[in-house]
Amino acid sequence: LGAGELFDLSDRSEYVEKIVAVAIDEFIKVRTVNFESELKGQAPEPMDDKLENVVNRMFKRCVEDKAFKQGLGMAFETRRLDMIKEFIMASDDPSGMLEYAQSTAMTLVTSKAFRERVLRTLIEVYTSTKDINYSALSQCYYILNEPKEVVKILQDLIGRPEKEGRLLAYQIAFDVVDNENQHFCNVLLSAPELKLKEPPAPAAPVAEGGEAVPPAADAMQVDAVEADTMTDEQKENLTQLRKILGGRASIDLHLEFLYRNNRSDLLLLETIKNSIDGKNSITHNGTVIAHGLMQCGTTSDVFLRKNLDWLAKATNWAKFSATAS
């Protein structure tokens, strides 16, 4: 490594590749230790300039060979945020590289602190691009637990006149609900920007003494004006968005899908019921459980309603299964 630029990294010999691999591994080891030391407020270990020179030349070689994904992977391992941003911007497909980088950060990066720094770097790149991927950007803000930024995105999209903006806001809301973080959804629902502004109740009459109207009335009048400025379509869109964030829309769609695609054979259950011994509690309970699995989530209880007397034959613990089905 002391040869510096005279050490030809483009040589594909086993000797060169081994030297480079060992140098990169040592660089990664020192960078990882220094990153942890930085978090703890400790002094970092000195980095060998020869190792850093080899790594920088490998980055340059990846750019020249257009091996952007390989360079991005090495940037993740060496914890070089500047190179992560550079490889994404230098790529022929920045959106694809952004998606790849975000997926790598979420699945392969084990350090939470470094993952958050990567996501903030990706946010900078997302916001600097012409066509912003709002869905991926919202996912980054969700991981960073920044609901206010998600509120701004939803407010911007839902207020656009184009249909695509409104649909994208709905999709982002569905993605947030799928993450199953109820606290995050409640913060979004409680945000003033996503609340319907209803006109306040009429002010109380002025007292006989001729007292002036209290200052709060001015604020109530402003709220009334803001409520009047929202069209019926905007109110409907905002109501639908709040319904999605509340989880009600996902539940309704899931239930509707299961009900519409229910292909269970009730005749098969009837055949099983008639072919078993009614006094045998094991087969009786097995039939009840089979019905519960076949009709799970469909709200279909036709078979049970037709066979209430047969269902009542359940004994002991089997009564719980019969009731639950």
C-alpha positions in Angstrom: 0.0 0.0 0.0 3.0 2.3 0.4 3.3 2.4 -3.4 0.3 4.7 -3.5 -0.9 5.5 -7.0 1.7 3.0 -8.4 -0.3 0.2 -6.9 -2.6 -0.8 -9.8 -6.1 -1.6 -8.5 -7.3 -2.4 -12.0 -5.1 -5.6 -12.1 -7.4 -8.6 -11.7 -4.7 -10.8 -10.2 -5.3 -12.8 -7.0 -2.6 -10.8 -5.2 -4.1 -7.4 -5.9 -7.7 -8.5 -5.0 -6.5 -10.0 -1.8 -4.6 -6.9 -0.7 -7.6 -4.7 -1.6 -10.0 -7.0 0.3 -7.9 -6.9 3.4 -7.4 -3.2 3.2 -11.2 -2.6 2.8 -12.0 -4.9 5.7 -9.5 -3.1 7.9 -11.0 0.3 6.9 -14.5 -0.9 7.7 -13.4 -2.2 11.1 -11.8 1.2 12.0 -14.8 3.2 10.6 -17.3 1.0 12.7 -15.3 1.5 15.8 -15.0 5.3 15.2 -18.7 5.5 14.6 -19.6 3.9 17.9 -17.0 6.0 19.6 -18.6 9.1 18.1 -22.0 8.1 19.5 -20.4 7.6 23.0 -18.5 10.9 22.8 -15.1 9.3 22.8 -12.1 10.2 20.7 -11.9 8.2 17.4 -9.0 6.0 16.4 -6.6 7.4 13.8 -7.2 6.2 10.3 -4.3 5.1 8.1 -4.1 7.3 5.0 -3.0 4.4 2.9 -6.2 2.5 3.7 -8.3 5.5 3.0 -6.5 6.0 -0.3 -7.3 2.5 -1.4 -10.9 2.8 -0.5 -11.3 6.2 -2.3 -9.7 4.7 -5.4 -12.1 1.8 -5.3 -15.0 4.2 -5.1 -13.6 6.1 -8.1 -13.2 2.8 -10.0 -16.9 1.9 -9.3 -18.0 5.2 -10.7 -15.8 4.8 -13.8 -17.1 1.2 -14.4 -20.7 2.3 -13.6 -20.9 -0.3 -10.9 -23.1 1.9 -8.8 -24.8 -0.8 -6.8 -21.5 -2.4 -5.8 -20.1 1.1 -4.9 -23.3 1.8 -2.9 -22.9 -1.5 -1.0 -19.3 -0.6 -0.2 -20.4 2.9 1.0 -22.9 1.3 3.4 -20.2 -1.0 4.8 -17.7 1.8 5.2 -20.4 4.1 6.6 -19.6 6.9 4.0 -22.8 8.9 3.8 -21.2 11.3 1.3 -20.5 8.4 -1.1 -24.0 7.0 -0.7 -25.4 10.3 -1.9 -22.9 10.6 -4.7 -23.6 7.1 -6.1 -27.3 7.7 -6.1 -27.0 11.0 -7.9 -24.4 9.7 -10.4 -26.5 6.7 -11.4 -28.5 6.5 -14.6 -31.6 5.5 -12.6 -31.6 7.6 -9.4 -35.1 6.5 -8.4 -34.1 2.8 -8.7 -31.0 3.5 -6.7 -33.0 5.3 -4.1 -35.3 2.4 -3.7 -32.4 0.0 -3.5 -30.6 2.2 -0.9 -33.8 2.4 1.2 -34.4 -1.3 1.1 -30.7 -2.0 2.1 -30.9 0.5 5.0 -34.1 -1.2 6.3 -33.0 -4.8 5.9 -29.2 -5.0 6.2 -28.1 -2.1 8.4 -28.1 -3.2 12.0 -27.1 0.0 13.7 -30.1 2.1 14.4 -28.1 5.4 14.7 -26.5 4.8 11.3 -29.8 3.7 9.7 -31.4 7.0 10.8 -28.5 9.0 9.3 -28.9 7.1 6.1 -32.6 7.8 5.9 -32.0 11.5 6.5 -29.5 11.4 3.7 -32.1 9.7 1.5 -34.6 12.3 2.4 -32.3 15.0 1.2 -31.9 13.2 -2.1 -35.7 12.6 -2.4 -36.5 16.2 -1.9 -33.9 17.4 -4.4 -35.2 15.2 -7.2 -37.7 16.5 -9.8 -40.2 13.7 -9.4 -40.5 13.1 -5.7 -41.5 9.6 -4.6 -43.9 10.7 -1.8 -44.7 7.2 -0.8 -41.0 6.2 -0.1 -40.4 9.7 1.5 -43.3 9.1 3.9 -41.9 5.7 4.8 -38.6 7.3 5.7 -40.4 9.9 7.9 -42.4 7.0 9.5 -39.2 5.1 10.4 -37.7 8.4 11.8 -41.0 8.9 13.8 -41.7 12.4 12.3 -45.5 12.5 11.9 -45.5 16.3 11.3 -43.6 15.8 8.0 -46.1 13.1 6.9 -48.9 15.5 7.8 -47.3 18.1 5.5 -47.1 15.6 2.6 -50.7 14.4 3.1 -52.0 18.0 3.3 -50.1 18.9 0.1 -51.4 15.9 -1.8 -55.0 16.1 -0.7 -55.1 19.8 -1.5 -54.0 19.3 -5.1 -56.7 19.6 -7.9 -55.4 16.6 -9.7 -57.0 13.2 -9.0 -53.5 11.5 -8.8 -52.5 13.6 -5.8 -55.6 12.6 -3.9 -55.1 8.9 -4.7 -51.5 9.0 -3.7 -52.5 10.5 -0.3 -54.9 7.7 0.2 -52.2 5.1 -0.7 -49.8 6.7 1.7 -52.5 6.6 4.4 -53.0 2.9 3.7 -49.3 2.2 4.0 -49.1 4.0 7.3 -52.0 2.0 8.6 -50.4 -1.3 7.4 -47.4 -0.5 9.6 -49.8 -1.1 12.6 -48.5 1.8 14.7 -51.7 3.1 16.3 -49.9 6.0 18.1 -48.5 7.3 14.8 -51.9 7.2 13.2 -53.5 9.0 16.2 -50.9 11.8 15.9 -51.8 12.2 12.2 -55.5 12.3 13.0 -55.0 14.9 15.8 -53.1 17.2 13.5 -55.0 20.4 12.9 -54.1 20.4 9.2 -56.0 17.1 8.7 -59.1 18.0 10.7 -62.4 19.2 9.3 -62.9 22.9 10.2 -66.5 23.1 11.4 -68.2 26.4 11.9 -68.5 27.3 15.7 -71.7 27.6 17.5 -73.4 31.1 17.4 -72.0 33.6 19.9 -74.0 34.3 23.1 -76.1 37.5 23.0 -74.5 40.7 24.5 -75.4 41.4 28.1 -77.7 44.2 29.0 -74.8 46.3 30.4 -73.5 46.7 26.8 -70.4 44.7 27.4 -68.1 44.2 24.5 -67.8 40.9 22.6 -65.1 38.8 24.1 -61.8 38.4 22.1 -62.5 34.7 21.5 -65.3 35.6 19.2 -62.8 36.9 16.6 -61.0 33.6 16.5 -64.4 31.8 16.1 -65.2 34.1 13.2 -61.8 33.2 11.5 -62.6 29.5 12.0 -66.0 30.0 10.4 -64.4 31.7 7.4 -61.9 28.8 7.0 -64.7 26.3 7.2 -66.6 28.1 4.5 -63.6 28.2 2.2 -63.5 24.4 2.0 -65.6 23.0 -0.8 -67.8 19.9 -0.4 -65.4 17.9 -2.4 -62.5 18.9 -0.2 -64.4 18.0 2.9 -65.3 14.6 1.4 -61.7 13.9 0.5 -60.5 14.8 3.9 -63.2 12.7 5.5 -62.1 9.7 3.4 -58.5 10.3 4.3 -59.3 10.3 8.0 -61.4 7.2 7.6 -58.4 5.4 6.1 -56.0 6.7 8.8 -58.5 5.5 11.5 -58.3 1.9 10.1 -62.0 1.6 9.3 -61.5 1.6 5.5 -58.9 -1.3 5.7 -61.2 -3.3 7.9 -64.1 -2.8 5.6 -62.1 -3.7 2.5 -60.6 -6.8 4.1 -64.1 -8.0 5.2 -65.6 -7.3 1.8 -62.8 -9.2 0.1 -63.3 -12.3 2.3 -67.1 -12.2 2.0 -67.0 -11.8 -1.8 -64.4 -14.5 -2.3 -65.9 -17.0 0.1 -66.0 -20.4 -1.8 -66.6 -22.7 1.1 -68.8 -25.7 0.4 -71.7 -25.9 2.9 -72.9 -29.1 1.3 -69.6 -30.7 2.3 -70.1 -29.6 5.9 -73.6 -31.0 5.8 -72.3 -34.3 4.6 -69.7 -34.5 7.3 -72.4 -33.6 10.0 -74.7 -36.4 8.8 -72.0 -39.0 8.5 -70.6 -38.8 12.0 -72.0 -40.1 15.2 -73.8 -37.3 17.0 -72.9 -38.7 20.4 -69.1 -38.6 19.6 -67.9 -35.3 21.1 -64.5 -35.5 19.3 -66.0 -35.6 15.7 -68.6 -33.1 16.7 -66.0 -30.6 17.9 -63.8 -31.4 14.8 -66.7 -30.5 12.5 -67.3 -27.2 14.4 -63.6 -26.3 14.1 -63.6 -27.2 10.4 -66.6 -24.8 9.9 -64.7 -22.1 11.8 -61.7 -22.4 9.6 -63.7 -22.5 6.4 -65.8 -19.4 7.3 -63.1 -17.4 9.1 -63.5 -13.7 8.6 -66.4 -14.0 6.1 -69.2 -13.3 8.7 -71.2 -16.2 7.1 -73.1 -18.2 9.8 -75.7 -19.9 7.5 -74.6 -23.4 8.5 -74.8 -22.6 12.2 -78.2 -21.0 12.0 -79.6 -24.0 10.2 -78.1 -26.4 12.8 -78.6 -24.7 16.1 -79.9 -27.9 17.8 -77.0 -29.9 16.5 -74.6 -27.2 17.6 -76.1 -27.2 21.2 -74.8 -30.8 21.6 -71.3 -29.5 22.3 -70.1 -30.5 25.8 -67.5 -29.3 28.2 -64.6 -27.4 26.5 -66.1 -27.9 23.1 -68.8 -25.3 24.0 -66.1 -22.6 23.7 -65.2 -23.6 20.2 -68.9 -23.8 19.2 -69.5 -20.3 20.6 -66.4 -18.9 19.0 -67.3 -20.3 15.6 
